[in-house]
Amino acid sequence: MGSDPNERPGEDDADDADTERSEPGRSRVGAPIVLLSRPVSTPTPLPAISATRMHDAVSRVPLFAGLSQAQLARLARIAQERLYGSGELIFRIGDSSEGLFIVLEGTVKITRTISEVGEETLAVLRTGQHFGEMSLIDDDATRSATATAHHRVRALLLPRRDLRDLMFVDRGLAHDLLWRFVRRLTRRVRETNDRLAMLSASAKF
């Protein structure tokens, strides 16, 4: 059939283009387009901790209260800085133990899945508190719970091997730390037992 003499060249093409523009979420080839409601942002990296602040951070940890400046300096030299984003896994139950963690900033949630109860929060640790000390006492220790950064966390890691080597050389440090670990672990065991007993009782109702 002949074309309409009143039809302007390119009019159909323009109509098609208008149709394409009028369909949000579709590309010109018909593929879906993902529309973001807001741009994805990347957290601003935290500045690296200085050696002076590393020493200061170690000296403020209650676990190390009363140690000499020389002992604190040795601990600061083996410490490693670790950064975790909000919700990031630090370690999972059953993982091999890296060493002792100390929270400098943020909060860490310690959890464990309990039969017939589900995931239970055992502790929420804040600035100055530590976790993972069992790896320094038990040679075959694996993580007995899961640790997650509840908010963005800056932590110090005292590697297991380095800390044990330091304790072997400095017997005074070893005596003080092990005694503190035992007292701390005893308190945590009592708190956990009380919590589990309460959960077990509530699960019956």
HELIX and SHEET records of a PDB file:
HELIX    1   1 GLU A   11  ARG A   21  1                                  11    
HELIX    2   2 ALA A   51  SER A   59  1                                   9    
HELIX    3   3 PRO A   62  PHE A   64  5                                   3    
HELIX    4   4 GLN A   69  ILE A   78  1                                  10    
HELIX    5   5 GLU A  133  LEU A  136  5                                   4    
HELIX    6   6 ARG A  160  VAL A  169  1                                  10    
HELIX    7   7 ARG A  171  ALA A  203  1                                  33    
SHEET    1   A 4 GLN A  80  TYR A  84  0                                        
SHEET    2   A 4 VAL A 153  PRO A 159 -1                                        
SHEET    3   A 4 GLY A  99  GLU A 105 -1                                        
SHEET    4   A 4 HIS A 130  PHE A 131 -1                                        
SHEET    1   B 4 LEU A  89  PHE A  91  0                                        
SHEET    2   B 4 THR A 146  ALA A 149 -1                                        
SHEET    3   B 4 VAL A 108  ILE A 114 -1                                        
SHEET    4   B 4 GLY A 118  LEU A 125 -1                                        
END                                                                             
